[in-house]
Amino acid sequence: HAGDSQQLIGVTRLMSAADRQEAEFAILVADAWQGTGVGSALTDYCLSVAKQWGLQFVTAQVASQNPRMLGMLQRRGFLPQQSSDEDTELGTICLKCRLSD
């Protein structure tokens, strides 16, 4: 509607495998909103949903040139995994977080 001041500032995706053991997490935050806590809040929400679903692991592919994202995920328990040839070619790092003990 004309005059609405709503804007999309971030999106996340949590894609679960059919066995609901693991899901892939992705996030995108608008440039103007990066560093404001939006990404952290969206990530925490997705991890909460993943736990509610009973998932055991969440993985994420992160650009190796994105230290802010890598740090944010590592503070939440994500650990770097063995790099594949595809990761190396794309310049990404695969991280994995165990949700259950």
C-alpha positions in Angstrom: 0.0 0.0 0.0 1.2 3.5 -0.7 2.6 5.2 2.4 3.6 1.9 4.2 7.0 2.2 5.7 7.6 -1.5 6.0 10.8 -2.9 4.5 12.4 -6.3 4.4 15.6 -6.2 6.5 16.5 -9.9 6.7 15.5 -13.4 5.7 16.5 -16.8 7.0 16.0 -20.4 5.7 16.1 -23.6 7.7 15.8 -26.5 5.3 15.5 -29.9 7.0 16.4 -33.3 5.5 13.6 -35.8 5.2 14.8 -37.7 8.3 14.7 -34.5 10.4 18.2 -35.2 11.8 19.9 -32.2 10.2 19.0 -28.9 8.5 20.8 -26.3 6.5 20.7 -22.8 7.7 21.0 -19.7 5.6 20.6 -16.0 6.4 20.7 -12.7 4.5 20.6 -9.3 6.2 20.3 -6.0 4.3 23.6 -4.1 4.3 22.1 -1.2 6.3 21.1 -3.6 9.1 24.3 -5.6 9.4 26.0 -5.2 12.7 22.8 -4.2 14.5 21.9 -7.6 16.0 19.2 -8.5 13.4 21.3 -11.4 12.2 21.9 -12.7 15.7 18.2 -12.5 16.6 17.2 -14.3 13.4 19.9 -17.0 13.9 18.8 -17.5 17.5 15.2 -17.9 16.4 16.1 -20.4 13.7 18.2 -22.5 16.1 15.2 -22.5 18.6 12.9 -23.7 15.8 15.5 -26.4 14.9 15.5 -27.6 18.5 11.7 -27.7 18.5 11.7 -29.8 15.4 14.0 -32.3 17.2 16.9 -31.8 14.8 20.3 -32.9 15.9 22.5 -30.8 13.7 22.4 -27.5 11.7 24.9 -26.7 9.0 25.8 -23.5 7.3 27.9 -22.5 4.3 29.7 -19.2 4.9 31.9 -17.1 2.7 35.5 -17.4 4.0 35.7 -13.6 3.6 32.9 -13.0 6.1 34.5 -13.0 9.5 31.5 -11.3 11.2 29.2 -14.2 10.2 31.8 -16.9 11.0 32.3 -15.4 14.5 28.6 -15.1 15.2 28.0 -18.7 14.3 31.0 -20.0 16.2 29.8 -18.1 19.3 26.6 -20.2 19.0 28.5 -23.5 18.8 29.1 -23.9 15.1 32.4 -25.6 14.3 34.2 -25.6 11.0 34.1 -28.9 9.1 36.5 -30.6 6.7 36.6 -28.5 3.6 35.4 -30.1 0.4 36.7 -29.3 -3.1 33.5 -27.5 -3.7 34.0 -25.3 -0.6 37.5 -24.5 -1.7 36.4 -23.5 -5.2 33.5 -21.4 -3.9 35.6 -19.8 -1.1 33.2 -21.0 1.5 33.5 -22.7 4.9 31.1 -25.3 6.1 30.1 -25.1 9.8 28.1 -27.5 11.8 26.3 -27.1 15.2 25.2 -30.0 17.4 21.8 -29.2 19.0 21.4 -32.3 21.2 23.7 -33.6 23.8 
